[in-house]
Amino acid sequence: MVYINENFNKLTPSYLFATVAEKRAAYEAANPQAKVISLGIGDVTQPLCPAVIQAMQKAVQEMGQPETFQGYGPYQGYDFLIEAILANDYAPRGVQLGKDEIFVSDGSKSDSGNIGDLFSPTAVVAVSDPVYPVYIDANLLAGRTVRRLPCSEADGFCPAPPHWHADIICLCSPNNPTGAVFSKQQLAAWVAYAQQEKAVILYDAAYKAFITNPALPQSIYEIPGAETCAIEFCSFSKTAGFTGTRCAWAVVPKALQAQQADGASVSLNELWYRRQSTKFNGAPYIVQRGAVAIYTPEGQKQVQETIAYYLQNAKIIREALLSLGFECTGGENSPYIWLKTPSGQTSWQFFDLLLNELNIVGTPGSGFGEQGEGYFRLTAFASRQATEEAAQRFRAYFGR
Ligand SMILES: *Cc1c(COP(=O)(O)O)cnc(C)c1O
């Protein structure tokens, strides 16, 4: 029999969301009258906006006519989408990138996993703790050593560069799960570290559309020098409700070099093009047509309205928590609220309390890493009505 990739045995099984679902189902079975509110899921709930729907319907019609039919598209994505990304996401922030530095894909999760194909299995990877688990598991599968950067209230859950060497650094801002957002100064320290250590930063900006504070960076390339040491991942998933539709992009600058065993330097842009053209045949035409529609004036307005809706939900939860004396990060410039559990409860004790006493489901922070113990994640993706009801339940219970 064939031997498997033994690195699968290094993955720790994740029972987090399965246990959450089991506990909720057991409670609901025992208490059929209870109205349980979920502030647990990390998925958007508002439907695709009309501009996107219309653009995709038109694209479907085009696919049905011989004159407008599209077969395999360009590996890096259609020019119409890449040009819109450059003009809207980067140029207004003073970031100049070339069309061949953008790679459209079917998702940031696949990109952040697949990018590992470019690097040696001996590269040392640094990830924050708490963390989005994909970064750890994808690197363990490739046989790489993963080291944690412990985050805490003291650093506002924005870790500073360590005193040890890393080759690859995974950063996520606005952060899932903590809602923390790096300032330009904090990111500049990471860029300086990466240049010093000749490391590569993998920057996950999936939630950048939630940044409303103009002083906060939406792209790592707003930091001078980042084009020599950073790859950026962006996605239409949280920006425009594409979690089920699937469209994202990666930026791999041409100025970004790594080395091969003989010391010669190699362009990561060229390697990523080779990797994508070998294993990927592009994101669907219909989906890319839908994605580009968010950059039209109507599309912008519709997408902004949905983001504002989630941000208002976040504000409602955050303000209720703060008024009750909870400590929390996020909930501003982010759809996630990360709270410290009261009176030293573990994350799971607090989960049980919220479920049993308030009929609210959230996500235990310990599921995102050791440093998440004693913390809890709430999300802004529920309906306004459910969010207000949840805030009311918090006030009624913890305001006593
Ligand atoms: C949701 C999310 C993404 C987006 O992933 P897609 O595959 O593009 O849907 C990326 N990173 C983080 C941390 C996320 O939470």
The ligand as a MOL file (V3000), in Angstrom:
LIG
                    3D

  0  0  0     0  0            999 V3000
M  V30 BEGIN CTAB
M  V30 COUNTS 15 15 0 0 0
M  V30 BEGIN ATOM
M  V30 1 C -13.1510 34.4880 5.9420 0
M  V30 2 C -11.6740 34.6070 5.9900 0
M  V30 3 C -10.9310 34.6030 4.8070 0
M  V30 4 C -11.5790 34.5550 3.4500 0
M  V30 5 O -11.4890 33.3110 2.9050 0
M  V30 6 P -12.1350 32.9770 1.4760 0
M  V30 7 O -11.5330 31.6570 1.1540 0
M  V30 8 O -11.7200 34.0650 0.5260 0
M  V30 9 O -13.6240 32.9150 1.6640 0
M  V30 10 C -9.5490 34.7150 4.8890 0
M  V30 11 N -8.9400 34.8600 6.0870 0
M  V30 12 C -9.6320 34.8860 7.2410 0
M  V30 13 C -8.9020 35.0880 8.5130 0
M  V30 14 C -11.0230 34.7380 7.2310 0
M  V30 15 O -11.6940 34.7610 8.3840 0
M  V30 END ATOM
M  V30 BEGIN BOND
M  V30 1 1 1 2
M  V30 2 1 2 3
M  V30 3 2 2 14
M  V30 4 1 3 4
M  V30 5 2 3 10
M  V30 6 1 4 5
M  V30 7 1 5 6
M  V30 8 2 6 7
M  V30 9 1 6 8
M  V30 10 1 6 9
M  V30 11 1 10 11
M  V30 12 2 11 12
M  V30 13 1 12 13
M  V30 14 1 12 14
M  V30 15 1 14 15
M  V30 END BOND
M  V30 END CTAB
M  END
